[in-house]
Structure formats: structure tokens, C-alpha cells
Amino acid sequence: MKKRSGVKRLAGFVLRGGRRHAGSAGPLEARPRCVLFDFDGTLGDTFEAGVEILNTLAGEFGFRGLPQSEVEHARDLSTRELMRHLGIPQMKLHRISKRGTEEITKRIMEINPLPGVTEMLRELDARNISLGVLTSNSEQNVRTFLRNHDLEVFDFIKSSSKLLGKSRVLRAIMKEFGYSAREILFVGDELRDIEAAQETGVHMAAVTWGYNSTAALEAAGPDYLIADPMGICRLVEGGPTP
């Protein structure tokens, strides 16, 4: 089994063109066929609700809560680093993630789009670009949010059942819709989004208005670092993205 796993990793390395370094997709060479968005922290303003839910689940699952004094430090951490910081065991991660989704469902009517996101999505939709969502939240939560805010502009919504499993779903999206990696621009706010993009070779635009800090995102080497939602529109059309 170990030998087969090693062969599989080597095959993946070869298929990526021998690239292990950050930002491996490089700049967009043409307008993407699909712009794929993370949901939490990228489209929906779930940060405060997420911290509250995390602290509620801390008592339920026996890990340490995240006090307000540590929130900014947490924004510098990857998901795995935050798990270690709070003492969350890997074996409980799936159950905690599932319970977190259940709790956000109770609050989904209170979740609003982040500033500038509505205008960005409507502009992209007007340009006839295929739009998708890839989230570790539930598909139903995302659909409810989009319906609440008159933002039903997406061609598909895919949910990853595993908090750290987005690369697998990215590959499934490429297979289902016939996209090559270079035809997708993935937009997300977390280090795990960058990691998934780099594992699959898709272009990655990390946004600075979400969960992870600008410094942490920049250090991970995304293809683009975007500070303004309309910067996504400019990027898609080949313009400057300050």
C-alpha cells in the first residue's frame, strides 16, 4: 500500500509538470472559462458567526475556544495550525465541521454579502462568464444565501464534505464540466484554498477581505492577491488588479 501511494504521488508530480513551488499556475494567459468562488469569507460575511460557532463547539467537543484577543493571531494560521493551536484532534474534524454547518444553517438568514461582492458578481454575470461555488459549507446554505440576496447567478455549486478536501472536488469539477486547469480561476480567502489550487494547477486569486491575513496569504504564493472585489472583474478582463 505504501509503495502504491508513493507511485501515486510521483504520478501527480509529473502531471503537474514537476512543479512543487507556490503559485505554480502563474498568470492567466487568456480569459478564464470559469470563475470559481469559495463561499465563507469570500462571498458571505460569516467570520463573526464562525468564531461564535467555534467557541460554542469548543465546549461540546472539548477543545480550547478562541478568545477575541487571539483572533488576529488566528488569521495568520493555516487550518492545520489553528487545529493544533486549539487542540482539535484530527479524528473529530469531520464531526466538528458537520456541526458547524448545522449551526450556520440556523443563522444563514442573517448572513450578508461582503462589501462589493454583489456588484462584482452582477458584473461578471453580465459578461457571460461561467460562475461556480466550491465550499465546505452546505449547498443548501449557499443556495439560501444567494436567493436571499438576489444573487442566483451561478451555474453550479459544489460542496466538499471534508474541510481539507477541496482539491479532490476541484478535479471532479474539471472532469464533469470539461475544464482544463488553466481555464479556471479559483477565488478564495484561506490558505487551504491556495493549497487546493496549487495541488490541481488552477489559477488562484486570494482575496484579502476574508479569514486569513494578507501577510499569510502573500507568503503562500497565490497567483494573484486581490484587495477589492471589482479587482476580480479587472483580472478576468486582463486589466490591472491593485
FITIZA-453706 format. One record per residue (C-alpha): x, y, z. Coordinates in pm, whole numbers, plus 32768, in hexadecimal, padded with zeros to 4 digits. Each point is the difference from the previous one (the first is absolute). Layout:
XYZ/...
END
This chain:
800080008000/811B80F28055/80AA7FBA7EB1/7EBC803F7F41/7FCF814980BE/8160806C7FA6/7FC87FB17E91/7EBB80C88009/80B181308092/81157FE77EFD/7EFD7FE87EE8/7F5481388084/814C80B88009/80457FA27E95/7EA180677F91/8034815480A2/8134802C7F28/80F07FC98120/7F87813580BC/7FFF8002817B/80318173803B/7EEF80F78061/7F3F80B77EF5/80437EEE7F04/7EE980587F0C/809381577FBB/7F4D81287F5D/7EC67FCE7F33/80557FD57E92/7E9A80377F8A/7EAC8058808B/7F957EDD80E1/7ED97F2A7F98/7F977FE0816C/802A80D68137/7FD77F228130/7FC0809A8156/80287F8C8163/7ED1806880D0/80528046816F/80CE813E801F/8011802D7E86/7E92803B7FA6/7F477FE7814B/806280C18139/80087ED680EC/813A805880C7/7F6180788145/7EFA7EEE7FF8/81147F037FC0/80C8806E8131/7EC77FF380DA/7FAC7EA47F80/81667F8A8033/7FF4806D816B/7EAE7F568032/80877EBA7F70/8137801780DA/7F2F7FA3812F/7F4B7EEE7F42/813A7F577F7A/80FC8052810E/80F780E37F4F/8072815D805F/7F3081297F95/8083812B7F3D/7FF7813C80D7/7FE081517F54/816580528066/807F7EE27F22/7F2980397ECC/810280CE7F42/810E7EFD804A/7F167EEF7F83/7FE080B67EB2/81727FBA7FC7/7FD37E88802E/7FA47EEE7F0B/7EDE7F1A8056/80F17EF4807B/80C180FD80D3/7EBD80838098/7F997E9C8052/81477FCD80BC/7FDE815480AA/7EA57FAA8083/80447E918041/7F077F7C7F00/804A7E8F7FBA/80007F957E92/7F117EE2804C/7EF280F5806F/802980F67EDE/7EED7F6F7F25/7F038000811D/806081628065/7FE280787E99/7EAA7F5D7FDD/7F85809F8142/808A81517F91/7F357FE97EBF/7EC97FAC80CA/8037813380D9/803B80EB7ED9/7EBA7F7C7F69/7F4A8093812D/809C81567FB5/80067FFF7E85/7EE280FD7FE9/80DF80F780BB/81317FD77F1D/803F811B7F0A/80E4801F7ED1/8150809F8048/802581697F87/802380167E86/7FAE7E917FC2/7EA1803E7F78/807F80F87EFD/811F7F1B7F9E/7F207ED27FC7/7F0380C37F35/811580907F2A/80937EA77FBE/7EA97F747FB3/7FC4811A7F06/813F7F977F4D/7F7A7E9F7FCC/81147F5680C6/7FB67EAC8095/7FF18021817B/80187EEF8107/801D7FD48177/80E37F0680AF/7FC27FFF8176/80267F32813B/7EB18092806A/7EC47F507F8A/7F6D80337EA6/7EAE8050809E/8096811580D9/80A3809F7ED1/7EC07FEA7F31/7F37809D811B/80FC811C801D/7FFF80407E88/7E847FFE7FF1/7FE780EE812A/80E080FD7F52/7F887FD77E99/81507F6F7F97/7F957EC17F50/810180307EEC/80C67EBF802D/80087EDF7F0C/80567F03810F/80467FDB8174/80DE7EEA8084/80327FAA816C/81337F53808B/7FA27F1A811E/81618019808A/808A8146808B/81507FB77F5C/7F7E7F4F7EC7/7FCD810F7EFC/810A7F847F0C/7F3C7EBE7FCD/7EC280C17FAD/80C280ED7F1E/80717ED67F31/7E9B7F7D7FF6/7F8581527F80/81027FFD7EE9/7F967EA47F9B/7E8980438011/800281487F3D/81267FC07F1B/80DF81188082/81787FED7FF6/80B580838133/807481337F40/7E97805D7FA9/7F998030816D/803B812880E6/7FC47F98816A/7FB2811E80F1/80237FC48175/8063809D814A/80BB7EE880B3/814E7F507FF1/7F4C7EB67FC1/7F6880987EC5/815C80597F83/80797EA28056/7EE37F5F7F3C/804480DC7ED2/81727FB08005/7FBA7E8A801E/7F2780087ECA/80B481087F2F/7EDC80F47FE5/80378178800C/7FD0808F815C/7F8D815A806C/80168029817A/7F238113808C/806380CD812E/7EA6804B808B/7FC57EA58095/808B7F1A810B/81787FE87FD0/80DB81358020/809B80AC7ED5/815E7FA6807B/7FA97E8F8024/7F5D7FF37EA7/812480B17F59/80FA7F1580A1/7F457ED57F6C/804080817EA0/7EAF801B7F50/800680677E93/7F468141805B/7FB680C08140/7EBF80CB7FE3/7F97810F80F6/7EC280797F54/7EE37F277F78/7FF580C07EB9/816C7F9C7FD8/7F7E7EA87FA0/7F44809C7EDC/813680BF7F93/80D17EC5801D/7F117F367F29/801081087EEF/817A80218010/800D814F80B3/80CB8077812E/7FA57F6C8154/808C80E3810F/
END
